[in-house]
Amino acid sequence: MFSKILIANRGEIAARVIATARRMGIRTVAVFSDADAGARHVALADEAVRIGPAPVAESYLRGEAIIHAARRTGAEAIHPGYGFLSENAGFAEAVAAAGLVFIGPPAAAIRAMGLKDAARALMEQAGVPVVPGYHGADQDPEHLAAAAQAIGWPVLIKARAGGGGKGMRLVERPEDFRAALDSARREAEAAFGDPACLIERCIPRPRHIEIQIFADSHGNVTHLFERDCSLQRRHQKVIEEAPAPGMPEEIRAAMGRAAVGAARAIGYRGAGTVEFIADGSGPLREDGFWFIEMNTRLQVEHPVSEAITGLDFVELQLRVAAGEPLPFRQEDLRMNGHAIEARLCAEDVARGFLPATGTLRRLALPGDTGFARGAIRIDSGVRQGDAITPWYDPMIAKIIVHGASRAEALNRLAAALADCRVAGVTTNLEFLSALARHPGFRAGEVDTGLIARDLALLTARPALPAPVPALAALAALGLPRETAGADPWDRLTGWRAWGEAEEFVTLDNGGERLSFRVVHLGGGSFRVESGADACRLSVTRDGSGLRVTADGLRFAAETLVGSGRVLVWHDGFCHAFTLPDPLAMAETDAVGGKMGGGDSLIAPMPGLVSAVRTAPGAAVRKGDPLLVLEAMKMEHILTAPRDGIVADLLVAERDQVADGTLLLRLEAEDG
């Protein structure tokens, strides 16, 4: 077994590998960019080496710098994690050439599965069912359009070297094909350095089901059952679970045989995942699933399979890489209960799941077993006070739960999400909570289109509970105030010799301005009035939270004030209020509203302008695509907010822009 390994990655997967290595008595080396100098994975490792500036091309994709760091620190092996260089055959070869062990499959296996067209041909030869489509070398746009027409609409354009939904586009009409192809090619070039695409039939109501496999260097190949990853948005996984709902034992066995056959066909070794698309329009059947790709690495969602098998997959990776045989045979493996993982990400659901950035002013996650098996497990690479930057993946944490049944696991997931507290950056937390309660998902009726179909339901805000605005008003005024000392006068906040002690505050909520009169009643009790509404609250502090009694109803809550905002966590939701600037209030009242409206196009996030589709003086219609902004390797099309003429175009292709940058101004068509 190794005595020291280097982890060629960052964030939660680096922290995950370090946890297992430490349990096994193996020393670890972290690598970091300038943006990650203070990151959690750096603090956890025994040693750490700087490898370059923030951009991934200058740091985490610099294979030679990573190998140099391993040799410099005396590491014997390199664990690639996932993403970055984990599926780079050239890197695996360079690691071996340097006399180090690559904790992953042979370079030949990575190369065999690295390009979807070659992998498809190989799987056909191995007898694994594949999705009908065009996977040829001719990349002429007219030829690809003709191939799509022959396959039949709708089709999926997929980057040949793709993964993680990057370079993938659904096309339902022939007139949309060329624009979608151009966009997919740009995204594939940016993410993988390869713009080539393939075309596949789009399966109606598809389910994404994948099989976890492990192979050693002694000829043993096993599958460790399936995961259902069908809850996706923009081809990105959101919630994963194991086992798959409604999976008949004979279909599980058939998928398992196909996955093992795929691994044997390429001489695989280590952890891998064979991904299938299944027809979810009815019960799963043996002739209704098809190979889509193989990920030659550990998957983000591996914890759900660990939970139901009782195995540590990173430990297995280390043992297999060290030459040990797998400690089990296929017949030894059993499933125990049900596990679900939710990806808590910094993203703005209301704005089309745009990635978000910011500093985690508050990060409190439910009690957990951190990188170990248990009822609740949290895998995270960040801490309170850390920044979510535009340089890397916006995932904050993975919330993994395990239960004796799927219903129990779902209830546990909903409860765990309700216990999360995040502030300082916009997240998908409430969206995940809505998914955990979605009737169709709870009934096991899952497919990759569920989120898109029910997005309005999943993003609907609950009615504002009556005590919440009152709590926000108290928080804005710093109430209840901390008291100190034994002197009884210290506990007389708001006391008056005669009359009522009162304070006033104004807040905004969803565009509605609310004015409050707060009356001190003594003993931590208050009467909060807003218009004709009044609420009596008794509030005491309980650690970082509050114990509240509102008109006879008792409950727990938490508040946070800062940066002009007041946040109130109540019953699993975070309600946001803003403290309006008095000067801005006066200006708005005077002019009857803010200037600008739909006259400007503002960058919704930091990113790179990858395409400009208009010019000064051009007439545009509302909804016309004007600019393409690339952020975190994904493309986001910015459209015209109204009809008009492009008066000023303030950016050019390849410009890097910050969040809130003015990109373009419109003027009325009549000048």
C-alpha positions in Angstrom: 0.0 0.0 0.0 1.1 3.6 -0.7 2.5 5.7 2.2 1.8 9.0 0.4 -0.4 10.1 -2.4 -1.1 13.4 -4.2 -4.6 14.5 -5.0 -4.7 16.3 -8.4 -7.9 18.1 -7.7 -9.7 20.5 -5.4 -12.9 21.1 -3.4 -15.0 18.4 -2.0 -13.5 15.5 -3.9 -10.0 16.4 -2.7 -11.4 16.5 0.9 -13.2 13.2 0.3 -10.0 11.4 -0.8 -8.0 12.9 2.1 -10.5 11.6 4.6 -10.2 8.0 3.4 -6.4 8.2 3.1 -6.1 9.6 6.6 -8.2 6.7 7.9 -5.9 4.3 6.1 -2.8 5.9 7.5 -1.7 7.3 4.1 -0.2 10.8 4.0 -1.6 13.3 1.5 -0.4 16.1 -0.7 -2.8 18.8 -2.0 -2.3 21.0 -5.0 -3.8 24.5 -5.2 -4.2 27.5 -7.4 -3.9 31.1 -6.2 -7.6 31.2 -5.9 -7.5 28.2 -3.6 -4.6 29.1 -1.3 -6.9 29.2 1.7 -9.2 26.4 0.6 -10.5 23.6 2.9 -8.7 20.8 1.0 -5.4 22.6 1.4 -5.9 22.9 5.2 -6.8 19.2 5.5 -3.8 17.7 3.6 -0.5 16.9 5.2 1.3 19.0 2.6 0.3 21.3 -0.2 1.9 22.7 -3.3 1.0 25.8 -5.4 0.6 24.9 -9.1 -0.4 28.2 -10.7 -2.9 31.1 -11.1 -6.7 30.7 -10.8 -7.6 29.7 -14.4 -7.7 25.9 -14.7 -5.6 25.9 -17.8 -2.8 27.5 -15.8 -3.2 25.3 -12.7 -5.3 22.2 -12.3 -4.9 21.2 -16.0 -1.1 21.6 -15.9 -0.2 17.9 -15.7 3.6 18.6 -15.7 3.3 20.9 -12.7 1.2 18.3 -10.8 3.7 15.5 -11.6 6.5 17.7 -10.5 4.7 18.4 -7.2 4.3 14.6 -6.6 8.0 13.9 -7.2 9.1 16.9 -5.2 7.0 15.7 -2.1 7.8 12.0 -2.5 4.3 11.0 -3.3 4.1 7.5 -4.8 0.7 7.8 -6.6 -1.7 10.4 -7.9 -5.5 10.4 -7.4 -7.2 12.5 -10.1 -10.6 12.8 -8.5 -13.2 13.8 -11.1 -13.1 16.5 -13.8 -9.9 18.2 -14.7 -7.3 15.5 -15.7 -9.2 12.5 -14.4 -10.1 11.2 -17.9 -7.0 12.5 -19.7 -5.2 9.5 -21.2 -2.1 11.6 -21.9 -1.9 12.6 -18.2 -2.3 8.9 -17.1 0.6 8.0 -19.4 2.8 10.8 -18.1 2.2 9.8 -14.5 3.3 6.2 -15.3 6.3 7.5 -17.3 7.4 9.5 -14.2 7.5 6.3 -12.2 4.3 7.1 -10.3 1.0 5.2 -10.0 -2.2 6.6 -11.6 -5.1 5.8 -9.3 -7.4 5.1 -12.1 -7.8 2.9 -15.2 -5.1 2.3 -17.8 -4.5 5.0 -20.4 -5.8 2.7 -23.1 -9.1 2.3 -21.4 -9.5 6.0 -20.9 -8.7 6.6 -24.5 -11.1 3.9 -25.7 -14.0 5.6 -23.8 -12.9 9.2 -24.2 -14.5 9.8 -27.5 -18.2 9.0 -27.8 -18.1 7.9 -31.4 -15.3 5.4 -30.9 -16.8 4.2 -27.6 -20.1 3.5 -29.4 -18.5 1.5 -32.1 -16.6 -0.5 -29.5 -19.7 -1.2 -27.5 -21.6 -2.4 -30.6 -18.8 -4.9 -31.1 -19.1 -6.0 -27.5 -22.8 -6.6 -27.9 -23.9 -3.7 -25.7 -27.1 -1.9 -26.9 -26.4 1.6 -28.2 -28.7 4.6 -29.1 -29.3 5.0 -32.8 -27.5 8.0 -34.3 -24.7 9.4 -36.3 -21.2 9.0 -34.9 -19.1 9.5 -38.0 -16.0 11.5 -38.8 -17.6 13.9 -41.3 -18.3 17.1 -39.3 -19.6 19.3 -42.1 -22.6 21.1 -40.7 -24.8 20.2 -43.8 -23.8 16.6 -43.4 -24.7 16.6 -39.7 -28.0 18.4 -40.5 -28.9 15.7 -43.0 -28.0 13.0 -40.5 -30.3 14.6 -38.0 -33.1 14.7 -40.5 -32.6 11.0 -41.3 -32.6 10.0 -37.6 -35.8 12.0 -37.0 -36.7 14.9 -34.7 -36.1 15.5 -31.9 -32.4 14.8 -31.7 -29.6 15.4 -29.3 -26.3 17.0 -30.4 -23.6 15.8 -28.1 -19.9 16.7 -27.9 -17.8 13.8 -28.9 -15.4 14.4 -26.0 -18.2 15.6 -23.7 -19.4 14.9 -20.2 -21.4 16.6 -17.5 -23.9 17.9 -20.0 -21.4 20.3 -21.6 -21.7 20.5 -25.4 -25.1 19.0 -25.4 -28.2 20.5 -27.1 -31.7 19.2 -27.7 -33.0 20.2 -31.1 -36.7 19.7 -31.9 -37.0 21.5 -35.3 -34.7 21.5 -38.3 -34.6 25.3 -38.4 -32.9 25.4 -35.0 -30.2 22.9 -35.8 -27.4 25.1 -37.1 -27.5 27.6 -34.2 -27.6 24.7 -31.7 -24.7 23.0 -33.4 -22.6 26.1 -33.4 -23.3 26.7 -29.7 -22.5 23.0 -28.8 -19.2 23.2 -30.7 -18.1 26.4 -28.9 -18.9 24.9 -25.6 -17.2 21.6 -26.4 -14.1 23.5 -27.6 -13.9 25.5 -24.4 -14.5 22.5 -22.1 -12.6 19.7 -23.9 -10.5 21.3 -26.6 -12.5 19.2 -29.2 -15.4 20.7 -31.1 -16.5 17.5 -32.9 -20.1 16.4 -32.2 -22.3 13.4 -32.8 -26.1 13.2 -33.3 -28.4 10.8 -31.5 -32.1 10.0 -31.4 -33.8 11.7 -28.4 -35.6 9.0 -26.4 -39.1 10.0 -25.2 -39.4 10.4 -21.4 -35.8 9.2 -20.9 -34.4 7.9 -17.6 -30.7 8.2 -16.9 -29.6 5.0 -15.1 -25.9 4.2 -14.6 -24.1 1.1 -13.3 -21.1 1.4 -10.9 -18.4 -1.1 -11.8 -15.1 -2.0 -10.2 -12.3 -4.1 -11.8 -8.9 -5.2 -10.5 -5.6 -6.3 -12.2 -6.4 -9.9 -11.5 -9.3 -10.3 -13.9 -12.1 -9.6 -11.5 -14.9 -7.3 -12.7 -18.1 -6.7 -10.7 -20.9 -4.2 -10.8 -22.2 -2.6 -7.6 -25.8 -2.0 -8.7 -27.3 1.1 -10.3 -28.0 4.7 -9.6 -30.9 6.7 -11.1 -29.7 10.2 -12.1 -32.8 11.3 -14.0 -33.5 14.5 -12.1 -31.5 16.9 -14.3 -31.6 20.5 -15.5 -29.7 21.6 -18.6 -28.3 18.0 -18.7 -26.7 18.5 -15.3 -27.6 16.1 -12.5 -29.4 17.6 -9.5 -30.5 14.6 -7.3 -29.3 11.0 -7.6 -30.4 7.9 -5.8 -29.7 4.2 -5.4 -31.3 1.9 -6.2 -33.4 3.1 -9.2 -37.1 3.4 -8.4 -39.1 0.6 -10.0 -36.1 -1.4 -11.1 -37.0 -5.1 -11.7 -34.4 -7.6 -10.7 -34.0 -9.0 -14.2 -33.4 -5.5 -15.7 -30.8 -4.8 -13.0 -29.1 -8.0 -13.9 -29.2 -7.3 -17.6 -27.8 -3.8 -17.2 -25.1 -5.2 -14.8 -24.1 -7.8 -17.4 -23.9 -5.1 -20.1 -21.7 -2.8 -17.9 -19.4 -5.7 -16.9 -19.1 -6.6 -20.6 -18.2 -3.0 -21.5 -15.5 -3.0 -18.8 -14.0 -6.3 -19.9 -14.0 -5.2 -23.6 -11.5 -2.4 -22.8 -9.4 -4.1 -20.2 -10.6 -1.8 -17.4 -9.2 -1.4 -13.9 -10.5 0.6 -11.0 -13.7 2.5 -10.5 -15.9 3.3 -13.4 -19.5 4.0 -14.4 -21.3 2.8 -17.4 -24.2 5.1 -18.2 -27.4 4.0 -19.9 -30.5 5.9 -21.1 -33.7 4.0 -20.6 -37.2 4.4 -22.0 -39.2 5.8 -19.0 -42.6 5.9 -20.8 -43.5 2.7 -19.1 -42.0 -0.1 -17.0 -38.3 -0.7 -17.5 -37.7 -3.5 -19.9 -34.7 -5.4 -21.2 -34.9 -4.1 -24.7 -35.5 -0.5 -23.6 -32.1 0.7 -22.4 -29.0 1.8 -24.4 -25.4 2.7 -23.7 -24.6 6.4 -23.8 -21.1 6.6 -22.3 -18.6 5.3 -19.8 -17.0 7.6 -17.2 -13.6 6.2 -16.5 -13.3 7.7 -13.0 -15.1 8.1 -9.7 -18.5 9.8 -10.1 -19.7 12.8 -8.1 -22.7 10.7 -7.0 -20.7 7.7 -5.7 -21.8 8.3 -2.1 -25.3 6.9 -2.7 -23.7 3.6 -3.9 -21.4 3.6 -0.9 -24.4 4.0 1.4 -26.3 1.0 0.0 -23.3 -1.3 -0.3 -21.4 -0.4 2.9 -18.2 0.0 0.9 -15.6 2.9 0.7 -15.0 3.4 -3.0 -11.9 5.5 -2.5 -10.4 2.8 -0.4 -11.2 0.3 -3.1 -9.5 2.6 -5.7 -6.4 2.8 -3.6 -6.2 -1.0 -3.0 -6.8 -1.8 -6.6 -4.2 0.7 -7.7 -1.7 -0.9 -5.3 -2.2 -4.2 -7.0 -4.6 -5.9 -4.5 -7.5 -8.0 -5.7 -11.1 -6.9 -5.1 -12.2 -8.2 -1.6 -15.5 -9.5 -2.9 -17.2 -11.4 -5.7 -20.4 -10.4 -7.5 -22.5 -12.9 -5.4 -21.2 -11.4 -2.2 -22.7 -8.0 -2.8 -26.1 -7.0 -1.3 -28.1 -3.8 -1.3 -29.1 -2.2 2.0 -31.9 0.3 2.0 -32.1 3.4 -0.1 -29.8 6.5 -0.5 -30.4 9.9 -2.1 -27.9 12.7 -2.9 -28.8 16.3 -3.5 -26.3 18.8 -4.9 -26.4 22.1 -3.1 -25.0 24.6 -5.6 -24.4 28.4 -5.9 -26.8 29.1 -8.7 -29.8 31.3 -9.3 -32.8 29.1 -10.2 -35.1 32.0 -11.0 -32.6 33.2 -13.6 -32.3 29.9 -15.5 -29.9 28.2 -13.1 -27.2 30.8 -13.7 -24.1 30.1 -11.6 -23.7 32.5 -8.7 -20.7 33.9 -6.9 -20.1 35.4 -3.5 -18.7 34.9 0.0 -20.4 32.4 2.3 -21.4 34.7 5.1 -23.4 31.9 6.7 -22.9 28.1 6.1 -24.5 25.7 8.5 -25.3 22.2 7.4 -27.2 19.5 9.3 -25.5 17.2 11.8 -23.7 14.6 9.7 -21.1 11.8 9.6 -18.7 13.7 7.2 -17.4 11.4 4.4 -18.6 8.3 6.2 -21.6 6.1 6.2 -24.6 7.2 8.2 -28.1 8.5 8.1 -26.9 11.9 6.9 -23.6 12.6 5.2 -22.2 15.9 4.0 -19.5 16.0 1.4 -18.2 19.6 1.1 -15.1 21.5 0.1 -16.0 24.9 1.5 -16.4 26.5 4.9 -18.2 29.6 6.2 -16.2 32.6 5.1 -15.0 30.9 1.8 -15.7 32.5 -1.5 -17.5 30.9 -4.4 -15.6 32.2 -7.4 -16.3 32.1 -11.2 -13.2 29.9 -11.7 -14.6 26.6 -10.6 -17.7 24.4 -10.2 -20.3 26.2 -8.0 -21.1 23.2 -5.9 -21.2 24.0 -2.1 -22.0 20.6 -0.7 -23.6 17.2 -1.4 -26.3 16.2 1.1 -26.5 12.4 1.2 -29.1 10.6 3.2 -29.8 6.9 3.8 -32.9 5.1 5.0 -34.4 1.7 5.3 -36.8 2.5 2.4 -37.1 5.2 -0.3 -39.9 6.9 1.6 -37.8 7.1 4.7 -34.8 8.5 2.7 -37.0 11.1 1.1 -38.3 12.3 4.4 -34.8 12.4 5.8 -33.6 14.4 2.8 -36.4 17.0 3.2 -35.6 17.3 6.9 -31.8 17.7 6.2 -32.4 20.4 3.5 -34.6 22.3 5.9 -31.7 22.4 8.4 -29.3 24.0 5.9 -28.5 27.7 6.3 -26.6 29.5 3.5 -26.2 33.2 3.1 -23.9 35.4 1.0 -24.6 33.7 -2.3 -27.7 32.6 -4.1 -28.3 28.9 -4.0 -30.7 26.1 -5.2 -31.6 25.1 -1.7 -35.3 25.9 -1.8 -35.5 24.3 -5.3 -34.0 21.1 -3.9 -36.5 21.2 -1.0 -39.4 21.5 -3.5 -38.0 18.5 -5.5 -37.8 16.4 -2.3 -41.5 17.1 -1.8 -42.6 16.8 -5.4 -45.5 14.2 -5.6 -44.3 12.6 -8.9 -40.7 12.2 -7.7 -41.9 10.8 -4.4 -44.0 8.3 -6.3 -40.9 7.2 -8.4 -42.2 8.8 -11.6 -38.9 10.2 -12.7 -37.4 11.1 -16.1 -35.0 13.7 -17.3 -37.8 16.0 -18.4 -39.5 16.2 -15.0 -37.8 19.4 -13.8 -38.4 21.3 -17.1 -42.1 20.2 -17.1 -42.8 21.2 -13.5 -40.4 24.1 -13.2 -43.1 26.6 -12.3 -44.3 24.4 -9.5 -40.8 23.7 -8.3 -39.9 27.4 -8.2 -43.1 28.8 -6.7 -42.6 30.7 -3.5 -44.7 29.8 -0.5 -47.0 32.5 0.9 -45.2 34.7 3.4 -46.1 33.3 6.9 -47.5 36.0 9.2 -44.7 36.0 11.8 -41.9 36.2 9.3 -42.1 39.9 8.4 -42.4 40.7 12.1 -39.2 38.7 12.8 -37.5 40.5 10.0 -38.5 43.9 11.5 -37.1 42.8 14.9 -33.8 41.6 13.3 -33.4 44.8 11.4 -33.6 46.7 14.7 -31.2 44.3 16.4 -33.8 42.7 18.6 -33.8 41.0 20.9 -30.6 42.7 22.0 -27.9 40.8 23.9 -27.8 41.6 27.6 -24.8 41.1 29.9 -24.1 41.1 33.6 -26.3 40.4 36.6 -27.5 44.0 37.0 -31.3 44.0 36.5 -31.0 47.3 34.6 -29.1 45.4 31.9 -32.3 43.5 31.2 -34.6 46.4 30.7 -34.2 47.0 27.0 -37.0 49.2 25.8 -38.1 50.1 29.4 -39.8 53.5 29.8 -41.0 55.2 33.0 -44.2 56.1 31.2 -45.7 55.3 27.7 -44.7 52.6 25.3 -41.1 52.2 24.0 -41.4 52.0 20.2 -39.1 51.8 17.2 -39.7 52.1 13.4 -38.2 50.3 10.4 -39.0 50.0 6.7 -38.2 46.9 4.6 -38.7 45.7 1.0 -39.9 42.2 0.2 -40.3 41.2 -3.4 -40.9 44.8 -4.5 -43.4 45.5 -1.8 -42.5 48.1 0.8 -43.4 47.3 4.4 -43.4 49.8 7.3 -43.3 48.5 10.9 -43.9 49.9 14.3 -42.3 47.8 17.0 -43.5 48.2 20.6 -41.4 46.9 23.4 -43.5 45.0 25.9 -40.6 43.9 28.2 -39.2 40.5 28.9 -38.3 39.7 25.3 -41.9 40.4 24.1 -42.9 42.8 21.3 -45.9 43.9 19.4 -45.1 44.4 15.7 -47.6 46.5 13.7 -47.6 46.9 9.9 -50.7 48.7 8.6 -53.8 47.0 10.0 -51.8 43.9 10.9 -50.4 43.3 14.3 -48.4 40.4 15.8 -47.3 39.7 19.3 -44.0 37.8 19.6 -41.9 36.5 22.5 -38.3 35.8 21.4 -35.4 34.2 23.1 -32.0 33.3 21.7 -31.0 29.6 21.4 -27.4 29.3 20.2 -27.4 30.8 16.7 -31.1 30.5 16.4 -34.3 31.9 18.0 -37.1 30.4 20.0 -40.3 32.3 19.0 -43.8 32.3 20.3 -46.1 34.2 18.0 -49.8 34.6 19.0 -49.6 31.4 20.9 -47.7 29.3 18.3 -44.1 28.2 19.2 -41.4 27.5 16.6 -37.7 27.8 15.9 -36.2 30.4 13.5 -33.0 32.1 12.6 -32.2 35.6 11.3 -29.1 37.2 9.8 -28.6 40.9 9.0 -25.9 42.4 6.8 -25.1 44.1 3.5 -28.4 45.8 3.5 -30.4 42.6 3.7 -32.4 40.8 6.4 -32.7 37.0 6.1 -35.3 35.0 8.1 -35.1 31.1 8.1 -38.5 29.6 9.0 -39.9 26.2 8.3 -37.3 25.2 5.8 -37.4 28.4 3.7 -35.2 31.5 3.7 -37.2 34.8 3.3 -35.2 37.8 2.2 -35.9 41.4 2.9 -33.9 44.5 2.0 -33.2 47.6 4.0 -33.9 50.4 1.4 -31.4 53.2 1.2 -33.3 56.4 2.3 -31.6 58.4 -0.4 -32.7 55.9 -3.1 -36.2 55.8 -1.6 -36.4 59.6 -1.9 -35.1 59.6 -5.5 -37.5 56.9 -6.5 -40.4 58.6 -5.0 -39.4 61.9 -6.7 -39.1 60.5 -10.3 -41.7 57.8 -10.0 -39.4 54.9 -10.6 -35.8 54.0 -11.5 -34.4 54.9 -14.9 -33.2 52.4 -17.4 -35.7 49.5 -17.1 -35.2 47.4 -20.2 -32.8 49.8 -22.0 -29.7 48.0 -20.9 -28.2 44.5 -21.0 -26.3 43.7 -17.9 -23.9 40.8 -17.3 -25.9 38.4 -14.9 -22.6 36.8 -13.7 -18.9 37.0 -14.3 -17.9 35.4 -17.6 -16.3 35.5 -21.0 -18.1 37.0 -24.0 -17.8 34.0 -26.4 -20.1 35.3 -29.2 -21.6 38.7 -30.3 -24.7 38.3 -32.5 -25.5 42.0 -33.1 -23.9 45.3 -34.0 -24.4 49.0 -33.3 -27.4 50.3 -35.2 -29.0 46.9 -35.6 -32.8 46.6 -35.1 -33.7 43.9 -32.6 -36.9 42.3 -31.3 -37.6 41.2 -27.7 -36.1 37.8 -27.2 -33.5 38.0 -30.0 -30.1 36.5 -29.0 -27.6 39.3 -28.7 -24.6 38.0 -26.8 -23.3 34.6 -25.5 -21.6 34.6 -22.1 -19.5 31.6 -21.0 -19.3 31.0 -17.3 -17.9 27.8 -15.6 -17.6 26.1 -19.1 -21.3 26.6 -19.8 -22.9 29.0 -22.4 -25.6 31.4 -21.5 -27.5 33.3 -24.2 -28.4 36.9 -23.4 -31.5 38.2 -25.3 -33.0 41.5 -26.1 -35.2 42.8 -23.2 -37.4 44.7 -25.6 -37.7 45.8 -29.2 -35.3 48.6 -30.2 -32.0 49.7 -31.8 -28.6 48.8 -30.5 -27.3 52.2 -29.5 -24.0 51.1 -27.8 -22.2 47.8 -27.9 -19.7 48.0 -25.1 -18.0 44.6 -25.3 -16.3 42.4 -27.9 -15.7 38.7 -28.3 -13.2 37.2 -25.8 -13.8 40.1 -23.3 -13.9 39.0 -19.7 -16.6 40.8 -17.8 -17.6 41.1 -14.2 -21.1 40.5 -12.7 -23.2 43.6 -13.3 -21.1 44.9 -16.2 -23.1 47.1 -18.7 -22.8 45.1 -22.0 -25.2 46.9 -24.4 -27.7 49.8 -24.5 -30.9 50.0 -26.6 -32.8 53.0 -27.8 -36.3 53.3 -29.2 -36.7 52.5 -32.9 -37.8 56.0 -33.6 -34.7 57.4 -32.1 
